[in-house]
Each structure stands twice: as C-alpha cells, then as structure tokens.
Amino acid sequence: MGVLGEAWTWLTTGANWSGESGAAHRLAEHLYVSGVALALACAVALPVALYLGHIGKGGALAVNLSNVGRAVPVFAVLALFMVSPLRNAGYVPTVIALVLFAVPPLLTNAYVGMAEVDRSVREAARGMGMSGRQLFLRVELPLAYPMIMTGLRSAAVQVVATATIAAMAGQGGLGRIITAGFNTYNTPQVVAGAVLVAVLALLVEAVLVGLDRLLSPLRRRRTA
C-alpha cells in the first residue's frame, strides 16, 4: 500500500480520533496553543509598530531588534525555558517561544505599512483639519491594512506549523502524534501527523485570506 496509503488509513480510522490521545483532542490543543500565542504576539507587536509608524520615529530600531529573534531557533528558545523555573508551567514555555517567533513578521509588516503611507496623503489629511487620531484611523490604518494582514497571515501560518514543539515540552498538540509515531516506529502515523499540521496551516491561511477580503477597508468603500 505504501506509506502514504497507510497514513490515509490512519487518518480515516475513527479510533485514532477518539480519546485524550486522539487526533481530535490533539487538534484542539494545537489550536489553543497557536491561538493564545498569536493573540499575545499581536497584542505586543501591533500597538508598538502602529504607534512608531504613526509618529515616524524609532521604527527602524524596533524592527531591527525584533528581527534579531529570527536568528534564534525557536527550538533553542524552548530548550532554554525547559531548564528554567518555567519548565513545569504547562504551556507557558511553548507559548512564550511562539510569541517571540511571531512578533518579527507582525511588527515588521505593520511598521512598514504605516511608514509607506504617502507623505502627501498625510499632509492633505492634516490640511483638511484632521486630528492625529483621525489621521491614524481614517487614513494611515486603512492604507497600511494590506501589509498588516500580510504579516498576520505569515505569523499565523508559522505559529501553527511550529506549535508542534509543544511535544518537546511534554505538552499536547499535533506534535504528540508525530513524536508518538517516532517512539513506536510507526512511520504512517508520523506522516499522518505531519499532514494534519500542513492541512491546518493551509486552512488557517485560507480563513485569514477570506477575512482579509471581507474586512478590507477598500472593499467596504467599494460596496458602500
């Protein structure tokens, strides 16, 4: 049948989806960890990037500092946490590692989107009597929106794909399916787990693309 055929059989066997070690439960854990990490990364990166882009100062330094994190493997970050007092703190080490991994694309894209707003557009808005708040909400944010969403999609896919590291810390998620397959020399299970992670990442990307098109300020203006 081949490994791919056996992996398909594993995925379509109901017993593999039930129970606390089943794929359904692991999928829910994976979504939880990914969602929490992405939400925290957005809460940290977006306000900083948007504010610095709005005032036009300090953004380059912030972007460069955040990009330093890209040079540090997320596995190494998790390994450091696992020898710290946080090693028994449940999902906390994994979430922190994923947040550090997700901040750079969010911060970089949001700042670049704000910084690339045409200066003449800003001056025209100020000439119309707009306050700083109005300029930000009505002009800068809508124009920066495409870049912000690009960073969000990139970060979301990366987080979902990398959240398998939770298994390294003995936590749940789809990574447990893969590690269990390795431990029992069950190659079809390893492949099945990898397929689930890949499909989930693609679904998250598709959902965010749909939300992007639905929430786009330019689209709303055309339909208004």
Order of alpha helices (4+ residues) and beta strands (2+ residues): alpha-alpha-alpha-alpha-alpha-alpha-alpha-alpha-alpha-alpha
